Amino acid sequence: MSGPLSHLDRIHEQPTEVVAEPLLRESLTRLWFLNDAMRQMQGEAHIHVRHLVVMEQVLCQRLCAQWQSASVRPVAVCLCGGG
């Protein structure tokens, strides 16, 4: 049965299917949102968010050595709904 919020369930399930490890999935999600936000910022705000991006990248690297090649693109596609 398809309810009014079924599309939200699918959006929530897609990143889980792509990256099974919850900590890595959460970190990749934060990284994607930070990168997206950083593109719209200037000055001090941009620098602050850039520091957060670097810290998130370090966390992703520690959670999975292949995080850049295997995971960022599929999670980004799931989160933003396209390429």
C-alpha positions as CSV (number, residue, x, y, z in Angstrom):
1,M,0.0,0.0,0.0
2,S,1.4,3.4,-0.9
3,G,0.7,6.1,1.7
4,P,1.2,9.8,1.4
5,L,4.7,9.6,2.9
6,S,5.9,6.5,0.9
7,H,8.3,8.7,-1.2
8,L,10.0,9.8,2.1
9,D,10.5,6.2,3.0
10,R,12.1,5.5,-0.3
11,I,14.5,8.5,0.1
12,H,15.5,7.2,3.6
13,E,16.0,3.7,2.4
14,Q,18.2,4.5,-0.7
15,P,21.3,5.7,1.1
16,T,21.0,2.6,3.4
17,E,21.1,0.4,0.4
18,V,24.2,2.1,-1.0
19,V,26.2,2.4,2.2
20,A,25.3,-0.2,4.8
21,E,27.7,1.1,7.6
22,P,25.6,3.6,9.6
23,L,28.5,5.8,10.8
24,L,30.0,6.1,7.3
25,R,26.6,6.8,5.8
26,E,25.9,9.5,8.3
27,S,29.4,11.0,7.8
28,L,29.0,10.9,4.0
29,T,25.6,12.6,4.3
30,R,27.0,15.4,6.4
31,L,29.9,15.8,4.0
32,W,27.5,16.1,1.1
33,F,25.4,18.7,2.9
34,L,28.4,20.7,4.0
35,N,29.9,20.7,0.5
36,D,26.6,21.9,-0.9
37,A,26.3,24.6,1.8
38,M,29.9,25.7,1.3
39,R,29.2,26.5,-2.4
40,Q,26.8,29.2,-1.4
41,M,29.0,30.8,1.3
42,Q,31.6,33.5,1.2
43,G,34.2,34.9,3.6
44,E,34.5,33.7,7.1
45,A,31.5,31.4,6.8
46,H,33.1,29.6,3.9
47,I,36.3,29.2,5.8
48,H,34.5,27.8,8.8
49,V,32.5,25.3,6.8
50,R,35.6,24.3,4.8
51,H,37.2,23.3,8.1
52,L,34.2,21.1,8.9
53,V,34.4,19.6,5.5
54,V,38.0,18.6,6.0
55,M,37.2,17.1,9.4
56,E,34.4,15.1,7.9
57,Q,36.7,13.9,5.1
58,V,39.2,12.6,7.8
59,L,36.4,10.8,9.5
60,C,35.3,9.2,6.3
61,Q,38.8,8.1,5.6
62,R,39.1,6.5,9.0
63,L,35.8,4.7,8.6
64,C,36.6,3.4,5.1
65,A,39.8,3.8,3.2
66,Q,37.9,3.7,-0.2
67,W,35.3,6.2,0.8
68,Q,36.0,8.5,-2.1
69,S,35.9,6.0,-4.9
70,A,33.1,3.8,-3.7
71,S,30.6,5.8,-1.7
72,V,30.4,9.6,-2.2
73,R,28.8,9.6,-5.7
74,P,26.1,7.0,-5.0
75,V,25.1,8.6,-1.7
76,A,25.1,12.1,-3.4
77,V,22.8,10.7,-6.1
78,C,20.4,9.3,-3.6
79,L,20.4,12.5,-1.5
80,C,19.9,14.9,-4.3
81,G,17.8,12.7,-6.5
82,G,20.0,12.7,-9.6
83,G,23.4,13.1,-11.1
